Amino acid sequence: MTKILDKLKNIAFKLSPHLAVKMGIEFPMKSPNRVFLENAIFQYINQNFGAKSPRAACLFIGTDKRSWHYPNKLDLVLHTIDIEKKKAIYGNHQHHIVGSATELDRYYDAASFDVIIGNGLIGFGMNQPEQCDQLLKGAHALLKEDGLLVLGYNDGPDFVNFKVKQTTAYRLFDEYAPDAPGLGASTFEFGDHTFVFLKKHSGTPEISGE
Ligand SMILES: C[S@@+](CC[C@H](N)C(=O)[O-])C[C@H]1O[C@@H](n2cnc3c(N)ncnc32)[C@H](O)[C@@H]1O
């Protein structure tokens, strides 16, 4: 019975991930960092931003088979962007843009998002320090004053030749430790994958090139 159900789920997904989202179909991943993202992080985001009226807005950067069902997981209006046209199928149908996270301010208004999640970009395509700076500067511009940036990245030597926390634009943010079950720190390491919670820096830090 379970096998038949799995086959039907796969068929629906192959026909259209958008249809599968509407039907509430999921294929949860089991890796510890994905479980952490989909449970502790999403729960925190839903609890803190999910009840806002008008609804809070979240930008999820980079779309994939792993993340196609996130419109069902987040109680915010979910916008998605990916540089690859073929990944649009995994984005949130009416709120997806094909474009680069190095130029977010081309596509979105300033101070228009409550939450931005940039997971699996640094180390998986955005592998130059300049790209990391552009991503952080863009996220800073797009976030509302009390907005939250969740960055998930791989900056070990097997992935990139820089450290995210040493990039220039990292200074635009303060690390933030959510006061919530399963969280309580700003940075979480899962092998070579790191998550960090960031809020906009309260002052105006000087960063070169500005
Ligand atoms: C490892 S997947 C992560 C997907 C998703 N964020 C997640 O957590 O499941 C990396 C994705 O980032 C996209 N990507 C890489 N560089 C990008 C850029 N400059 N702008 C937007 N998307 C980019 C790739 O096309 C790919 O779909």
The ligand as a Gaussian input file, in Angstrom:
#p B3LYP/6-31G(d) Opt

LIG

0 1
 C       22.075000      23.319000      -3.541000
 S       20.722000      24.120000      -4.347000
 C       19.895000      24.802000      -2.949000
 C       18.456000      25.030000      -3.212000
 C       17.619000      25.555000      -2.049000
 N       18.037000      26.870000      -1.632000
 C       17.546000      24.604000      -0.912000
 O       17.945000      24.948000       0.199000
 O       17.073000      23.488000      -1.115000
 C       21.531000      25.550000      -5.060000
 C       20.654000      26.356000      -5.980000
 O       21.171000      27.687000      -6.013000
 C       21.035000      28.181000      -7.329000
 N       21.982000      29.300000      -7.521000
 C       23.333000      29.242000      -7.635000
 N       23.835000      30.477000      -7.823000
 C       22.780000      31.336000      -7.800000
 C       22.651000      32.740000      -7.940000
 N       23.709000      33.547000      -8.158000
 N       21.419000      33.277000      -7.872000
 C       20.327000      32.513000      -7.672000
 N       20.388000      31.151000      -7.536000
 C       21.597000      30.586000      -7.607000
 C       21.310000      26.981000      -8.211000
 O       20.783000      27.154000      -9.509000
 C       20.636000      25.869000      -7.421000
 O       19.316000      25.656000      -7.841000

